[in-house]
Amino acid sequence: MAFQHTRFIAGHAKLPQGMAAKSVFDTLTITAEVDYKYGVILEASCTLATDHGRQYIHDLLKGISLREGPEEAEKLVEEYYKGKAANALVAAVRDLHKQYELL
């Protein structure tokens, strides 16, 4: 059973005004299925408004090890995501890492 080797965690952050997703959600959430032993993100999703945005964040975060800290994921978001939700995504990544540390 694969579930015994993974954990499902979520990180949250407040969305800025003027975002399309703000009309549906007050917070941005990043969820991840993480390998329990190594902390590697196997799958990731978020509550951005578009399928394309959600897929982009998934692709950006997949394969990163939270065991090493949130810095790599933060740098990738800051470098490659150029939208209003950038700061919220970084904050959600930090919260995701915080939740990982609680495992």
Stockholm file with secondary structure:
# STOCKHOLM 1.0

chainA/1-103         MAFQHTRFIAGHAKLPQGMAAKSVFDTLTITAEVDYKYGVILEASCTLATDHGRQYIHDLLKGISLREGPEEAEKLVEEYYKGKAANALVAAVRDLHKQYELL
#=GR chainA/1-103 SS CGGGGEEEEEEEEECCTTCGGGGTCSEEEEEEEEETTTCBEEEEEECCSSHHHHHHHHHHHTTCBGGGCSHHHHHHHHHHCCSTTHHHHHHHHHHHHHHHHTC
#=GC SS_cons         CGGGGEEEEEEEEECCTTCGGGGTCSEEEEEEEEETTTCBEEEEEECCSSHHHHHHHHHHHTTCBGGGCSHHHHHHHHHHCCSTTHHHHHHHHHHHHHHHHTC
//
